[in-house]
């Protein structure tokens, strides 16, 4: 199944109607660029709330960072591992030397040979909303106002013309500042919400009523001057087309057709709002030719300032999120791609949060916001089994990196941020022009 947005619009209006809207509906690519690798797909797994690096992506050796008062005072780092009841050293060692994770990485550790970690990223803010908008758009916002489109929107604009829902977003914000309306994120809460939005209502219209409405909306479309009104009218048209294609069946978690997939994703019967169901949604949307870019909320509840929350909630929520990403990666790896290789070979997965939590526990035993960050990437176009950069040995500060080697170089390197990640993703599909206007070079050491 592969229904382009153009085909769906023509199906809803008929060829004549669709052609009549050519000047109003921007059906061409957003940028005058041609990717060298058009068979590439993207997944952005969002860990909302600010994740703790020492519990997953940037752990510390407890034999060195022993949480004694003298050590904490000296290096400004406190692992807190002894408070988790996990043993003396709960870190997770992998098949890749030096690629070591914190105790809540879950099943994703099995993919170490395909994973690259970026550590010691420099953030612009520790405000949740501002930092998340920076993470999603790879542009530092002007206050709370975004200055660019979501990276998923940009990638969909050059890759997703032939998908029915080029840019699918579940449980996250999405932005489109200057790109065509068709590559805007279709925003839903979860897989159940997506299915409901693609399902016809309880009552329908007779042909005469529908024809009259279509004539009315066509006139409204032709006279609409504001971009927002055009977006509303186009969304209505596209939604009807998607409903008529019965795409909703692909996301019906109550269907016996999905029973095997639900088991593989660890999805409980009737559950539609958790990370596992969103990962299943991403798999269905990608492998059935529905979407080119999928963004989903892999974890929330990570804003753990209080000790009780940090000890009992933060880590388990991280692990559920990483397990959902691992399940998605496993199914993509097990699914052959039509032209060779696996779907994971053609899909880039990015795990990110708006910022990290601090290196020391606060007075209540939780962690506060911190200005550094980490990022995990794997799959198509990304080299595996590699660590890019590092946080400093004292206070886990961001450090400059040689982008060619991935090694720390505080004299001649650059401090990595979301801008570098976005530019690298565009380079991975062969787009060397700075169409995201991030004004930084790519991380060459990340590219396969």
C-alpha positions as CSV (number, residue, x, y, z in Angstrom):
1,X,0.0,0.0,0.0
2,X,1.4,3.4,-1.0
3,X,-1.0,6.2,-1.6
4,X,0.5,9.6,-2.3
5,X,-1.1,12.8,-1.1
6,X,-1.6,13.8,-4.7
7,X,-3.5,10.6,-5.5
8,X,-5.7,10.9,-2.4
9,X,-6.7,14.5,-3.3
10,X,-7.5,13.4,-6.8
11,X,-9.5,10.5,-5.5
12,X,-11.6,12.8,-3.3
13,X,-12.3,15.5,-5.8
14,X,-11.9,13.7,-9.1
15,X,-9.1,14.7,-11.6
16,X,-10.8,17.9,-12.6
17,X,-11.3,19.1,-9.0
18,X,-7.8,18.2,-8.1
19,X,-6.3,20.1,-11.0
20,X,-8.5,23.1,-10.2
21,X,-6.8,23.3,-6.8
22,X,-3.2,23.0,-8.2
23,X,-2.5,26.7,-7.5
24,X,-3.9,26.5,-4.0
25,X,-2.4,23.2,-2.8
26,X,1.4,23.1,-2.8
27,X,1.9,19.5,-4.0
28,X,5.5,19.9,-5.0
29,X,8.5,19.3,-2.9
30,X,9.3,22.1,-0.4
31,X,12.9,22.6,-1.5
32,X,14.5,22.4,-4.9
33,X,16.8,19.6,-3.8
34,X,17.0,16.0,-4.7
35,X,18.2,13.6,-2.0
36,X,20.8,11.1,-3.1
37,X,19.2,8.4,-0.9
38,X,15.4,8.8,-1.3
39,X,14.7,5.4,0.2
40,X,15.3,6.7,3.8
41,X,12.8,7.0,6.6
42,X,13.0,8.6,10.0
43,X,11.7,8.0,13.5
44,X,12.1,10.6,16.4
45,X,11.5,9.0,19.8
46,X,10.9,11.8,22.3
47,X,11.8,11.4,26.0
48,X,9.9,14.4,27.5
49,X,10.9,16.0,30.7
50,X,14.6,15.9,30.7
51,X,16.3,12.5,31.1
52,X,18.9,11.5,33.6
53,X,22.1,10.7,31.6
54,X,23.6,8.6,34.4
55,X,20.6,6.2,34.3
56,X,20.9,5.5,30.6
57,X,23.2,7.3,28.0
58,X,26.1,8.7,30.0
59,X,26.8,6.6,33.2
60,X,29.7,7.0,35.5
61,X,31.9,4.3,37.0
62,X,30.8,4.0,40.7
63,X,34.2,2.7,41.7
64,X,35.6,6.2,40.8
65,X,32.5,8.3,41.4
66,X,31.7,6.6,44.7
67,X,29.2,9.2,46.0
68,X,31.3,9.9,49.1
69,X,31.0,13.5,50.4
70,X,34.7,14.1,49.4
71,X,34.2,12.8,45.9
72,X,31.0,14.8,45.3
73,X,32.6,17.9,46.6
74,X,35.7,17.3,44.4
75,X,34.1,16.4,41.1
76,X,30.5,17.6,41.4
77,X,29.0,14.3,40.3
78,X,26.8,11.9,42.2
79,X,25.6,8.7,40.5
80,X,23.0,7.9,43.2
81,X,23.2,4.2,42.2
82,X,23.3,3.1,45.8
83,X,19.8,4.5,46.3
84,X,18.3,2.4,43.5
85,X,18.9,-1.0,45.2
86,X,20.6,-2.4,42.1
87,X,24.0,-3.5,43.4
88,X,27.4,-1.9,43.5
89,X,27.7,-1.3,39.7
90,X,24.4,-1.4,37.8
91,X,25.8,-0.2,34.5
92,X,25.0,-2.3,31.4
93,X,28.1,-3.5,29.5
94,X,27.6,-4.4,25.8
95,X,29.3,-6.2,23.0
96,X,31.0,-3.0,21.9
97,X,34.0,-2.0,24.0
98,X,33.5,1.2,25.9
99,X,29.9,1.5,24.9
100,X,28.4,1.3,28.4
101,X,24.9,2.3,29.3
102,X,23.2,3.2,32.6
103,X,20.9,0.6,34.4
104,X,17.7,1.7,32.6
105,X,18.7,1.3,29.0
106,X,16.5,-1.8,28.7
107,X,16.6,-4.0,25.6
108,X,18.1,-1.3,23.5
109,X,21.5,-2.4,24.8
110,X,21.3,-5.4,22.5
111,X,21.6,-3.0,19.5
112,X,24.9,-1.6,20.7
113,X,26.7,-2.5,17.4
114,X,24.2,-0.3,15.5
115,X,24.0,2.6,18.0
116,X,26.0,5.8,18.1
117,X,25.9,8.0,21.2
118,X,26.4,11.7,21.2
119,X,27.5,12.9,24.6
120,X,28.2,16.4,26.0
121,X,25.8,18.3,23.9
122,X,25.4,22.0,24.7
123,X,21.9,23.2,25.2
124,X,20.5,26.8,25.0
125,X,17.9,26.6,27.8
126,X,16.6,24.6,30.7
127,X,13.0,25.7,30.2
128,X,11.0,22.7,29.1
129,X,9.0,24.4,26.4
130,X,11.9,26.4,24.9
131,X,14.4,23.5,25.1
132,X,11.9,21.1,23.5
133,X,11.2,23.5,20.6
134,X,14.9,23.8,20.1
135,X,15.2,20.0,20.1
136,X,12.4,19.5,17.6
137,X,13.3,22.3,15.2
138,X,17.1,22.5,15.7
139,X,16.8,26.2,15.9
140,X,17.0,28.2,19.2
141,X,13.5,29.7,19.6
142,X,12.9,33.4,20.0
143,X,11.4,33.2,23.4
144,X,8.6,30.6,23.0
145,X,8.2,31.3,19.3
146,X,9.9,28.8,16.9
147,X,12.2,30.1,14.3
148,X,12.0,27.1,12.0
149,X,10.1,23.9,11.1
150,X,10.4,20.6,12.9
151,X,13.3,18.5,11.5
152,X,10.7,15.8,10.8
153,X,8.7,18.4,8.7
154,X,11.9,19.4,6.7
155,X,12.8,15.7,6.0
156,X,9.2,14.9,5.0
157,X,9.2,17.9,2.6
158,X,12.0,16.4,0.6
159,X,11.3,12.7,1.0
160,X,7.6,12.2,1.7
161,X,5.7,13.4,-1.4
162,X,4.5,9.9,-2.1
163,X,3.2,9.0,1.3
164,X,-0.4,9.6,2.4
165,X,0.7,11.0,5.8
166,X,4.2,12.1,5.2
167,X,4.8,13.4,8.7
168,X,3.0,11.5,11.5
169,X,3.4,12.9,15.1
170,X,2.0,11.2,18.2
171,X,2.1,12.9,21.7
172,X,4.5,15.6,20.7
173,X,4.5,19.2,19.3
174,X,5.2,19.7,15.6
175,X,5.9,22.9,13.6
176,X,5.7,24.0,10.0
177,X,7.0,27.6,9.4
178,X,7.7,27.8,5.7
179,X,7.1,24.4,4.1
180,X,4.1,23.2,2.0
181,X,1.0,22.3,4.0
182,X,1.1,18.6,3.0
183,X,4.3,17.9,4.9
184,X,2.9,19.4,8.2
185,X,2.8,16.9,11.0
186,X,-0.5,15.1,11.4
187,X,-0.7,15.4,15.2
188,X,-2.5,12.7,17.2
189,X,-2.3,11.6,20.8
190,X,-1.7,7.9,20.3
191,X,-2.5,5.0,18.0
192,X,-6.1,4.9,19.1
193,X,-6.5,8.6,18.3
194,X,-5.0,8.0,14.9
195,X,-7.4,5.2,14.1
196,X,-10.4,7.3,15.3
197,X,-9.2,10.2,13.0
198,X,-9.1,7.8,10.0
199,X,-12.4,6.2,10.7
200,X,-15.7,7.3,9.2
201,X,-18.4,8.6,11.5
202,X,-21.6,6.8,12.4
203,X,-23.6,8.5,9.7
204,X,-22.8,9.3,6.1
205,X,-24.0,11.6,3.4
206,X,-26.0,10.7,0.3
207,X,-24.2,11.5,-3.0
208,X,-26.2,14.6,-3.7
209,X,-25.5,16.0,-0.2
210,X,-21.8,15.2,-0.6
211,X,-21.5,16.8,-4.0
212,X,-23.2,20.0,-2.8
213,X,-20.7,20.2,0.1
214,X,-17.7,19.6,-2.1
215,X,-18.8,22.4,-4.4
216,X,-19.2,24.7,-1.4
217,X,-15.8,23.8,0.1
218,X,-14.1,24.1,-3.4
219,X,-15.4,27.7,-3.6
220,X,-14.2,28.4,-0.1
221,X,-10.8,26.9,-1.0
222,X,-10.5,29.1,-4.1
223,X,-11.3,32.3,-2.3
224,X,-9.3,31.6,0.9
225,X,-6.5,34.1,1.3
226,X,-5.1,33.1,4.7
227,X,-2.7,30.2,4.9
228,X,-4.5,28.9,8.1
229,X,-7.8,28.6,6.3
230,X,-6.2,26.9,3.4
231,X,-4.6,24.4,5.8
232,X,-8.0,23.7,7.4
233,X,-9.7,23.1,4.1
234,X,-6.9,20.9,2.8
235,X,-6.9,18.9,6.0
236,X,-10.6,18.2,5.6
237,X,-10.1,17.0,2.1
238,X,-7.1,14.8,2.9
239,X,-8.9,13.3,6.0
240,X,-11.8,12.2,3.9
241,X,-9.5,10.6,1.4
242,X,-7.6,8.7,4.1
243,X,-10.9,7.5,5.5
244,X,-12.0,6.2,2.2
245,X,-8.8,4.2,1.8
246,X,-9.5,2.2,5.0
247,X,-6.1,3.0,6.3
248,X,-7.5,2.9,9.8
249,X,-7.5,-0.9,9.8
250,X,-3.7,-0.8,9.9
251,X,-3.9,0.8,13.4
252,X,-6.7,-1.2,14.9
253,X,-5.1,-2.8,18.0
254,X,-8.3,-4.7,18.7
255,X,-8.0,-6.6,15.4
256,X,-6.9,-10.2,15.4
257,X,-4.8,-9.2,12.4
258,X,-2.4,-7.4,14.7
259,X,-2.3,-9.9,17.5
260,X,1.2,-11.2,16.5
261,X,2.5,-7.7,16.2
262,X,1.0,-6.7,19.5
263,X,2.8,-9.6,21.2
264,X,6.1,-8.6,19.5
265,X,5.8,-5.1,20.8
266,X,4.7,-6.1,24.2
267,X,1.4,-4.4,23.9
268,X,-1.3,-5.3,26.4
269,X,-4.8,-5.9,25.1
270,X,-6.8,-2.7,24.7
271,X,-3.9,-0.4,25.5
272,X,-3.5,2.4,23.0
273,X,-1.8,5.2,24.9
274,X,1.6,3.9,25.9
275,X,5.1,3.8,24.2
276,X,4.7,0.3,23.0
277,X,1.5,1.2,21.0
278,X,3.2,4.3,19.6
279,X,6.1,2.1,18.4
280,X,3.7,-0.3,16.8
281,X,2.0,2.7,15.1
282,X,5.4,3.9,13.8
283,X,6.2,0.4,12.4
284,X,2.8,0.1,10.6
285,X,3.0,3.7,9.2
286,X,6.5,3.2,7.8
287,X,6.4,-0.4,6.4
288,X,2.9,0.1,4.8
289,X,4.0,3.2,2.9
290,X,1.8,5.6,4.9
291,X,4.5,7.8,6.4
292,X,8.0,8.9,5.8
293,X,8.7,10.5,9.2
294,X,7.2,9.4,12.5
295,X,7.7,11.3,15.8
296,X,6.3,9.7,19.0
297,X,6.6,10.2,22.7
298,X,8.5,7.3,24.0
299,X,8.6,8.4,27.6
300,X,7.2,11.2,29.8
301,X,7.1,11.8,33.5
302,X,10.9,12.5,33.6
303,X,10.8,15.8,35.4
304,X,12.0,14.2,38.6
305,X,13.0,17.0,41.0
306,X,11.8,15.0,44.0
307,X,13.7,12.1,45.4
308,X,10.7,9.7,45.4
309,X,10.0,10.4,41.8
310,X,13.6,10.0,40.7
311,X,14.0,6.7,42.5
312,X,10.7,5.0,41.6
313,X,9.4,6.7,38.4
314,X,12.2,8.2,36.3
315,X,14.2,5.0,35.6
316,X,11.3,2.7,34.9
317,X,9.8,5.3,32.5
318,X,13.1,5.5,30.7
319,X,13.3,1.8,30.4
320,X,9.8,1.5,29.0
321,X,10.7,4.1,26.4
322,X,13.9,2.4,25.4
323,X,12.2,-1.0,25.3
324,X,9.6,0.5,22.9
325,X,12.4,1.8,20.6
326,X,14.2,-1.6,20.9
327,X,10.9,-3.4,19.8
328,X,10.6,-1.1,16.9
329,X,14.2,-1.6,15.8
330,X,13.9,-5.3,16.1
331,X,10.8,-5.5,13.9
332,X,12.4,-3.1,11.4
333,X,15.5,-5.3,11.3
334,X,13.3,-8.5,10.9
335,X,11.3,-7.0,8.0
336,X,12.9,-7.2,4.6
337,X,13.0,-3.9,2.6
338,X,11.6,-4.3,-0.9
339,X,14.9,-3.5,-2.7
340,X,17.2,-5.3,-0.3
341,X,18.4,-5.2,3.3
342,X,16.1,-4.6,6.2
343,X,13.8,-1.8,7.0
344,X,16.2,-0.8,9.8
345,X,18.9,-0.3,7.2
346,X,16.6,2.3,5.6
347,X,15.2,3.9,8.8
348,X,17.1,6.3,11.0
349,X,16.0,6.3,14.7
350,X,16.8,9.3,16.9
351,X,16.2,9.2,20.6
352,X,16.3,12.7,22.3
353,X,15.2,14.8,25.2
354,X,15.1,18.5,25.7
355,X,18.0,18.5,28.2
356,X,19.5,16.3,30.8
357,X,19.2,16.3,34.6
358,X,21.9,17.5,36.8
359,X,25.0,15.6,37.8
360,X,24.3,15.8,41.6
361,X,21.2,14.9,43.5
362,X,19.4,17.9,45.0
363,X,18.4,18.2,48.7
364,X,15.3,16.0,48.2
365,X,17.3,13.3,46.4
366,X,16.0,14.1,42.9
367,X,17.8,15.9,40.1
368,X,17.2,19.4,38.7
369,X,17.5,20.7,35.1
370,X,21.0,20.8,33.5
371,X,22.3,22.6,30.4
372,X,24.0,19.6,28.8
373,X,22.4,16.7,26.9
374,X,22.9,13.4,25.0
375,X,21.4,11.9,21.9
376,X,21.2,8.3,20.6
377,X,21.0,7.5,16.9
378,X,20.9,4.2,15.0
379,X,19.9,2.7,11.7
380,X,20.1,3.9,8.1
381,X,23.0,6.3,7.3
382,X,24.4,6.1,10.9
383,X,27.6,4.4,11.8
384,X,27.2,2.0,14.7
385,X,29.1,1.1,17.9
386,X,30.5,4.6,18.3
387,X,30.7,7.4,21.0
388,X,30.8,11.0,19.8
389,X,32.1,13.5,22.3
390,X,32.0,13.2,26.1
391,X,30.9,15.2,29.2
392,X,33.7,16.5,31.3
393,X,35.1,14.4,34.2
394,X,34.0,17.2,36.6
395,X,30.4,18.4,36.7
396,X,29.5,16.6,33.4
397,X,29.9,19.8,31.3
398,X,29.6,20.0,27.5
399,X,32.9,19.8,25.6
400,X,34.0,20.6,22.1
401,X,34.4,17.8,19.6
402,X,36.3,17.2,16.4
403,X,33.4,16.5,14.1
404,X,35.5,14.3,11.8
405,X,36.7,11.9,14.5
406,X,34.1,12.3,17.2
407,X,36.9,12.8,19.8
408,X,36.9,15.6,22.3
409,X,38.9,18.6,21.1
410,X,38.4,21.6,23.4
411,X,41.0,23.7,21.4
412,X,39.8,23.3,17.8
413,X,36.5,21.4,18.0
414,X,32.8,22.5,18.1
415,X,30.3,22.1,20.8
416,X,27.6,19.9,19.5
417,X,23.9,20.8,19.7
418,X,20.6,19.8,18.0
419,X,21.7,21.9,15.0
420,X,24.5,19.5,14.3
421,X,22.2,16.5,14.6
422,X,19.7,18.0,12.1
423,X,22.5,18.8,9.6
424,X,23.9,15.3,9.9
425,X,20.5,13.7,9.2
426,X,20.1,15.8,6.1
427,X,23.7,14.8,5.0
428,X,22.8,11.2,5.6
429,X,20.3,11.3,2.7
430,X,22.6,13.3,0.5
431,X,21.3,16.8,1.1
432,X,24.4,19.0,1.6
433,X,22.6,22.4,1.2
434,X,21.7,23.9,4.5
435,X,18.0,23.8,3.9
436,X,17.2,23.8,7.6
437,X,19.3,27.0,8.0
438,X,21.1,25.6,11.1
439,X,24.4,27.2,10.0
440,X,26.7,24.4,11.3
441,X,28.5,21.5,9.6
442,X,27.4,17.9,10.0
443,X,29.0,15.4,12.4
444,X,31.0,13.4,9.8
445,X,32.0,10.8,12.4
446,X,28.3,9.8,12.7
447,X,27.8,9.1,9.1
448,X,28.2,5.5,7.7
